[in-house]
Amino acid sequence: MREFKGFVRKRWLAALGLLLAMGLSASGGAMLALEAEAARRALEAEDLVAQADALLAVGDVAHAGYTYLWVLDNYRYTPAKHDAHAALLEMKARVRGGEIDLGSFWAFVDVLPSFWDLNTLEAMNAAANMEHVYAGELGKLGMAEEAREMWAETLENTLESLRVYWRDPASYSTPRTAIAVAKRLGGPEEEAAIENLEEFVEWAGPCMGSYGVRAALAEYYSHQGRSGPRRRHIQPLVDEGAAGYVVSALESPHVDSLQKVAMRHTHGLALMVAGNWNPEYLPLALAAYEEIDADPAADGTDFKEWAAFNIARVIQNMNPDDPQAGIAAYEDYLAQRLPPEPGETEWRERKYPNLARFELARIYLGLGEYDTAAAYAEQALLDQKYPWIVDLAEDCLRRIFEAQSQE
């Protein structure tokens, strides 16, 4: 491993030396030389990713992961860095899914560079995510104390990196990791992290870091059912969605496509929630969600699935006096199909069909059509993936029976 790391570093140092030499040149050919060097580095990064792919294919998780992270950290202006980032995300998913064993993953985590030796916030975010996943796996094995130690260190580093790189486009994603880790720690540590992030917003003012923090906090408070704290972040998210630093990141070829989808989803969600007190925002929310649902970059993500569902929800909210509009929107959602998964042949329903059935049950309950409402609620009760949808359906069914008994 040490020889391999030395090999990668030598290649990077040689490239840096050439860039410095070109920077000293004042000749008319300097720009052409810089362009040629950029092209060379792009090919070099592409080659390193290909090497990492080959290493991963033969089970060498440590060398593959280290190389992906190296590319992400040292080739930030190349297209291949996006491939490296995607590979790290896929690696994380495979660990959680049991496709990569914990021993192989530990070999990678063990050779991660020191957090503050990394050059870019993107690489820091990736390293923090790897540590977060590894700690979670330790917890599953009953190694609670070791998991908490790793989470505590990761949380401290992540929160501090946000204050160092608060204007970096990648700072949009940093607070999501911080909150995910804080929730695993729970208790006073979770409360302190949320307070830290609230203070950050006041300290930093409008910037990419604050935009990401507000997005993460709005989601956090929403899951807790705390509409008051969530509301104070919604209007700034609406307003800052058109800010220069947000637009610049969305237009930049160097910002990861998945982050761009997440940023657009943040704005769509803020517009939809703000539509509760200002209906003029709802058409904008609808357009945002339709754009995400049609974007190939969003394929396979929760952002796309929530966008598809929220299209129906926004249409319902836009037509409060026309329940048939909401019914048609949710029925349209239920009729949609996703392509078969690898190795499968059947087209699939969207991700949240029983949530749509619950919403339909609520609409029919409001119309007094109790039999139809109960039929949809009973279908939603059969959901096997999301217990919270079952809870919603049970409560709806209880209210249906109460309404019937009062007639």
C-alpha positions as CSV (number, residue, x, y, z in Angstrom):
1,M,0.0,0.0,0.0
2,R,2.8,2.4,0.9
3,E,4.5,1.9,-2.5
4,F,1.2,2.4,-4.3
5,K,0.5,5.6,-2.4
6,G,4.0,6.8,-3.2
7,F,3.5,6.1,-6.9
8,V,0.3,8.1,-7.0
9,R,1.9,11.0,-5.1
10,K,4.9,11.1,-7.5
11,R,2.6,11.5,-10.4
12,W,0.7,14.3,-8.8
13,L,3.9,16.1,-7.7
14,A,5.3,15.9,-11.2
15,A,2.2,17.4,-12.6
16,L,2.3,20.2,-10.0
17,G,5.9,21.0,-10.9
18,L,5.0,21.3,-14.5
19,L,2.0,23.6,-13.7
20,L,4.3,25.9,-11.6
21,A,6.8,26.0,-14.4
22,M,4.2,27.0,-16.9
23,G,2.9,29.6,-14.5
24,L,6.2,31.3,-14.6
25,S,6.2,31.5,-18.3
26,A,5.1,34.8,-19.8
27,S,5.3,33.7,-23.4
28,G,2.3,33.8,-25.8
29,G,2.3,30.0,-25.8
30,A,1.6,29.7,-22.1
31,M,-2.1,29.5,-22.5
32,L,-1.8,26.7,-25.0
33,A,0.6,24.9,-22.7
34,L,-1.9,25.2,-19.9
35,E,-4.7,23.8,-22.0
36,A,-2.5,20.9,-23.1
37,E,-1.6,20.2,-19.5
38,A,-5.2,20.3,-18.5
39,A,-6.0,17.8,-21.2
40,R,-3.1,15.6,-20.0
41,R,-4.3,15.7,-16.4
42,A,-7.8,14.8,-17.5
43,L,-6.5,11.7,-19.3
44,E,-4.3,10.9,-16.3
45,A,-7.3,11.1,-14.0
46,E,-9.3,8.9,-16.3
47,D,-6.5,6.3,-16.4
48,L,-6.4,6.3,-12.6
49,V,-10.1,5.7,-12.3
50,A,-9.8,2.9,-14.8
51,Q,-7.1,1.3,-12.7
52,A,-9.2,1.7,-9.6
53,D,-12.2,0.0,-11.4
54,A,-9.9,-2.9,-12.3
55,L,-8.7,-3.2,-8.7
56,L,-12.2,-3.2,-7.4
57,A,-13.2,-5.8,-9.9
58,V,-10.7,-8.2,-8.4
59,G,-11.7,-7.4,-4.8
60,D,-8.9,-5.0,-3.9
61,V,-11.2,-2.5,-2.1
62,A,-8.4,-0.7,-0.2
63,H,-6.3,0.3,-3.3
64,A,-9.4,1.0,-5.4
65,G,-11.0,3.2,-2.7
66,Y,-7.8,5.0,-2.0
67,T,-7.3,5.8,-5.7
68,Y,-10.9,7.0,-6.2
69,L,-10.4,9.3,-3.2
70,W,-7.0,10.5,-4.6
71,V,-8.6,11.5,-7.9
72,L,-11.4,13.3,-6.1
73,D,-9.0,15.2,-4.0
74,N,-6.3,16.0,-6.6
75,Y,-8.0,16.2,-10.0
76,R,-10.9,18.4,-9.0
77,Y,-11.2,20.1,-12.4
78,T,-11.4,16.9,-14.5
79,P,-14.4,15.0,-15.7
80,A,-13.0,11.7,-14.2
81,K,-13.4,13.1,-10.6
82,H,-17.1,12.7,-11.0
83,D,-16.6,9.0,-11.9
84,A,-14.4,8.6,-8.8
85,H,-17.1,10.2,-6.7
86,A,-19.8,8.0,-8.1
87,A,-17.6,4.9,-7.5
88,L,-17.2,5.9,-3.8
89,L,-21.0,6.3,-3.4
90,E,-21.5,2.9,-5.0
91,M,-18.9,1.4,-2.7
92,K,-20.8,2.9,0.3
93,A,-24.0,1.3,-1.0
94,R,-22.4,-2.1,-1.5
95,V,-21.0,-2.1,2.0
96,R,-24.4,-1.4,3.5
97,G,-25.9,-4.0,1.2
98,G,-23.4,-6.6,2.3
99,E,-21.7,-7.0,-1.1
100,I,-18.4,-5.7,0.3
101,D,-17.3,-7.4,3.5
102,L,-16.4,-5.4,6.5
103,G,-12.8,-6.6,6.6
104,S,-12.1,-5.3,3.0
105,F,-13.8,-2.0,3.8
106,W,-11.8,-1.6,7.0
107,A,-8.6,-2.0,4.9
108,F,-9.8,1.1,2.9
109,V,-10.9,3.1,6.0
110,D,-7.5,2.3,7.6
111,V,-5.5,3.9,4.9
112,L,-7.7,7.0,4.5
113,P,-5.5,10.1,4.7
114,S,-5.8,12.2,7.8
115,F,-8.9,14.4,7.4
116,W,-7.0,17.6,7.5
117,D,-4.4,16.4,5.1
118,L,-7.0,16.3,2.3
119,N,-6.9,19.2,-0.1
120,T,-10.6,19.6,-1.0
121,L,-13.9,19.6,0.8
122,E,-15.3,17.1,-1.6
123,A,-12.7,14.6,-0.5
124,M,-13.3,15.5,3.1
125,N,-17.1,14.9,2.6
126,A,-16.3,11.5,1.0
127,A,-13.9,10.5,3.8
128,A,-16.4,11.5,6.4
129,N,-19.1,9.4,4.7
130,M,-16.8,6.3,4.6
131,E,-16.1,6.7,8.3
132,H,-19.9,7.1,9.0
133,V,-20.7,4.0,7.1
134,Y,-17.9,2.0,8.8
135,A,-19.0,3.2,12.3
136,G,-22.5,2.0,11.4
137,E,-21.3,-1.4,10.5
138,L,-19.3,-1.6,13.8
139,G,-22.5,-0.8,15.7
140,K,-24.3,-3.7,14.0
141,L,-21.6,-6.0,15.3
142,G,-22.2,-4.7,18.9
143,M,-19.1,-2.6,19.0
144,A,-21.0,0.4,20.2
145,E,-18.2,2.2,21.9
146,E,-15.9,2.0,18.9
147,A,-18.7,3.2,16.7
148,R,-19.4,6.2,18.9
149,E,-15.7,7.2,19.0
150,M,-15.5,7.2,15.2
151,W,-18.8,9.1,14.9
152,A,-17.7,11.7,17.4
153,E,-14.5,12.4,15.6
154,T,-16.2,12.5,12.2
155,L,-18.8,14.9,13.5
156,E,-16.2,17.2,15.0
157,N,-14.2,17.3,11.7
158,T,-17.3,17.7,9.6
159,L,-18.6,20.7,11.6
160,E,-15.2,22.3,11.6
161,S,-14.7,21.8,7.8
162,L,-18.0,23.7,7.2
163,R,-16.6,26.7,8.9
164,V,-13.3,26.5,6.9
165,Y,-14.9,25.9,3.5
166,W,-18.2,27.7,4.0
167,R,-18.1,29.2,0.4
168,D,-17.1,26.0,-1.3
169,P,-19.9,24.5,-3.5
170,A,-19.3,21.2,-1.8
171,S,-20.3,22.8,1.5
172,Y,-23.9,22.3,0.4
173,S,-23.5,18.5,1.2
174,T,-21.4,18.8,4.4
175,P,-24.2,19.5,6.8
176,R,-26.2,16.5,5.7
177,T,-23.4,14.2,6.8
178,A,-23.0,16.1,10.0
179,I,-26.7,15.7,10.9
180,A,-26.7,12.0,9.8
181,V,-23.8,11.3,12.2
182,A,-25.3,13.5,15.0
183,K,-28.5,11.5,14.8
184,R,-26.5,8.3,15.3
185,L,-24.9,9.7,18.4
186,G,-28.2,11.1,19.7
187,G,-28.8,12.8,23.0
188,P,-26.7,15.9,24.0
189,E,-24.3,15.3,21.0
190,E,-27.2,15.6,18.6
191,E,-28.7,18.6,20.3
192,A,-25.2,20.3,20.3
193,A,-24.7,19.6,16.6
194,I,-28.1,21.1,15.7
195,E,-27.3,24.2,17.8
196,N,-23.9,24.5,16.1
197,L,-25.5,24.4,12.7
198,E,-28.1,27.0,13.7
199,E,-25.3,29.3,15.0
200,F,-23.4,28.7,11.7
201,V,-26.3,30.2,9.7
202,E,-26.2,33.3,11.8
203,W,-22.4,33.5,11.6
204,A,-21.9,32.9,7.9
205,G,-24.9,34.7,6.4
206,P,-26.0,33.9,2.9
207,C,-23.5,31.5,1.3
208,M,-23.4,28.0,-0.1
209,G,-22.7,26.6,3.4
210,S,-25.7,28.3,4.9
211,Y,-27.9,27.1,2.0
212,G,-26.8,23.5,2.6
213,V,-27.3,23.9,6.4
214,R,-30.8,25.4,6.0
215,A,-31.7,22.6,3.6
216,A,-30.5,19.9,6.0
217,L,-32.1,21.6,9.0
218,A,-35.5,22.0,7.2
219,E,-35.4,18.3,6.4
220,Y,-34.4,17.4,10.0
221,Y,-37.2,19.4,11.6
222,S,-39.7,18.1,9.1
223,H,-38.9,14.5,10.1
224,Q,-39.4,15.5,13.7
225,G,-42.7,17.2,13.0
226,R,-41.4,20.6,14.1
227,S,-43.0,23.0,11.7
228,G,-42.0,26.1,13.6
229,P,-38.2,25.7,13.5
230,R,-38.6,24.4,9.9
231,R,-40.5,27.5,8.7
232,R,-37.7,29.9,9.6
233,H,-35.5,28.2,7.1
234,I,-38.0,27.9,4.3
235,Q,-38.3,31.5,3.1
236,P,-34.5,31.9,3.0
237,L,-34.2,28.7,0.9
238,V,-36.8,30.1,-1.5
239,D,-35.0,33.4,-1.8
240,E,-31.5,32.0,-2.0
241,G,-32.4,29.5,-4.6
242,A,-31.8,32.2,-7.2
243,A,-28.6,33.6,-5.5
244,G,-25.5,33.9,-7.6
245,Y,-23.6,31.2,-5.7
246,V,-26.4,28.7,-6.2
247,V,-26.8,29.5,-9.9
248,S,-23.0,29.4,-10.4
249,A,-22.8,25.9,-8.7
250,L,-25.7,24.6,-10.8
251,E,-24.0,25.8,-14.0
252,S,-20.5,24.6,-13.1
253,P,-19.1,21.5,-14.8
254,H,-17.0,20.8,-11.7
255,V,-20.0,20.4,-9.3
256,D,-21.3,16.8,-9.0
257,S,-24.5,16.2,-10.9
258,L,-26.1,14.5,-7.9
259,Q,-25.4,17.6,-5.8
260,K,-27.1,19.7,-8.5
261,V,-30.2,17.5,-8.3
262,A,-30.2,17.7,-4.5
263,M,-29.9,21.5,-4.7
264,R,-32.8,21.7,-7.2
265,H,-34.9,19.4,-4.9
266,T,-34.1,21.7,-2.0
267,H,-35.5,24.7,-3.9
268,G,-38.6,22.7,-5.1
269,L,-39.3,21.6,-1.5
270,A,-39.0,25.1,-0.2
271,L,-41.3,26.5,-2.9
272,M,-43.9,23.8,-2.1
273,V,-43.8,24.4,1.6
274,A,-43.9,28.2,1.1
275,G,-46.9,27.6,-1.1
276,N,-48.9,26.9,2.1
277,W,-48.8,30.6,2.9
278,N,-48.2,32.0,-0.6
279,P,-49.9,30.0,-3.4
280,E,-47.9,31.9,-6.0
281,Y,-45.0,29.6,-5.2
282,L,-46.8,26.4,-6.2
283,P,-46.5,26.7,-10.0
284,L,-42.7,27.2,-9.5
285,A,-42.6,24.2,-7.2
286,L,-44.4,22.1,-9.8
287,A,-42.0,23.2,-12.5
288,A,-39.0,22.4,-10.3
289,Y,-40.3,18.9,-9.6
290,E,-41.2,18.2,-13.2
291,E,-37.6,19.1,-14.2
292,I,-36.1,16.8,-11.6
293,D,-38.4,13.9,-12.6
294,A,-37.4,14.3,-16.2
295,D,-33.6,14.6,-15.5
296,P,-31.6,11.4,-16.3
297,A,-29.0,12.6,-13.7
298,A,-31.7,12.0,-11.0
299,D,-32.4,8.4,-12.1
300,G,-32.3,5.9,-9.3
301,T,-32.3,8.6,-6.5
302,D,-34.8,9.4,-3.8
303,F,-34.8,13.0,-5.2
304,K,-36.4,11.7,-8.4
305,E,-38.9,9.6,-6.5
306,W,-40.0,12.4,-4.1
307,A,-40.2,14.8,-7.1
308,A,-42.6,12.4,-8.9
309,F,-44.8,12.1,-5.8
310,N,-44.7,15.8,-5.0
311,I,-45.9,16.7,-8.5
312,A,-49.2,15.1,-7.4
313,R,-49.1,16.8,-4.0
314,V,-48.5,20.2,-5.5
315,I,-51.3,19.8,-8.1
316,Q,-53.6,18.9,-5.1
317,N,-52.4,22.0,-3.3
318,M,-52.9,24.2,-6.3
319,N,-56.6,23.1,-6.5
320,P,-58.0,23.2,-3.0
321,D,-61.5,23.5,-4.2
322,D,-61.3,20.8,-6.8
323,P,-60.7,17.4,-5.2
324,Q,-60.9,15.7,-8.6
325,A,-57.7,17.4,-9.6
326,G,-55.9,15.8,-6.7
327,I,-57.5,12.4,-7.3
328,A,-56.4,12.5,-11.0
329,A,-52.8,13.5,-10.0
330,Y,-52.4,10.7,-7.5
331,E,-54.0,8.2,-9.9
332,D,-51.6,9.3,-12.6
333,Y,-48.7,8.7,-10.2
334,L,-50.0,5.2,-9.4
335,A,-50.2,4.5,-13.2
336,Q,-46.5,5.3,-13.7
337,R,-44.0,2.5,-14.1
338,L,-40.2,2.3,-13.7
339,P,-38.0,0.1,-15.9
340,P,-37.1,-3.3,-14.6
341,E,-34.2,-3.6,-12.2
342,P,-31.1,-5.5,-13.5
343,G,-31.9,-9.2,-13.8
344,E,-35.7,-8.5,-13.6
345,T,-38.3,-8.3,-16.4
346,E,-41.3,-6.7,-14.7
347,W,-41.8,-2.9,-14.8
348,R,-42.2,-1.5,-11.3
349,E,-44.4,0.9,-9.5
350,R,-43.0,4.2,-8.3
351,K,-41.4,4.2,-4.9
352,Y,-44.3,5.5,-2.8
353,P,-47.5,4.0,-4.3
354,N,-49.0,3.4,-0.9
355,L,-48.4,6.9,0.2
356,A,-50.4,8.0,-2.8
357,R,-53.2,5.5,-1.8
358,F,-53.2,7.1,1.7
359,E,-53.6,10.6,0.1
360,L,-56.4,9.3,-2.0
361,A,-58.1,7.8,1.1
362,R,-57.9,11.2,2.8
363,I,-59.5,12.9,-0.2
364,Y,-62.3,10.5,-0.4
365,L,-62.8,10.7,3.3
366,G,-63.2,14.5,2.9
367,L,-65.8,13.8,0.2
368,G,-67.7,11.5,2.4
369,E,-67.1,8.5,0.1
370,Y,-66.2,6.2,3.0
371,D,-66.1,2.9,1.2
372,T,-63.7,4.1,-1.5
373,A,-61.6,5.8,1.2
374,A,-61.4,2.6,3.2
375,A,-60.5,0.6,0.2
376,Y,-57.5,2.8,-0.5
377,A,-56.5,2.9,3.2
378,E,-56.6,-0.8,3.4
379,Q,-54.4,-1.1,0.4
380,A,-51.9,1.3,2.0
381,L,-51.9,-0.9,5.1
382,L,-50.2,-3.7,3.1
383,D,-47.0,-1.6,2.6
384,Q,-44.1,-3.8,3.5
385,K,-41.3,-1.3,3.2
386,Y,-42.3,1.8,5.1
387,P,-43.8,1.4,8.6
388,W,-44.6,5.1,8.7
389,I,-46.9,4.7,5.7
390,V,-48.7,1.9,7.6
391,D,-49.1,4.2,10.6
392,L,-50.6,6.9,8.4
393,A,-53.0,4.4,6.8
394,E,-54.1,3.0,10.2
395,D,-54.8,6.5,11.5
396,C,-56.8,7.3,8.3
397,L,-58.8,4.1,8.6
398,R,-59.6,4.9,12.2
399,R,-60.9,8.3,11.2
400,I,-63.0,6.8,8.4
401,F,-64.7,4.4,10.8
402,E,-65.3,7.3,13.2
403,A,-66.9,9.4,10.4
404,Q,-69.1,6.4,9.4
405,S,-70.3,5.8,12.9
406,Q,-71.4,9.4,13.3
407,E,-73.8,9.2,10.3
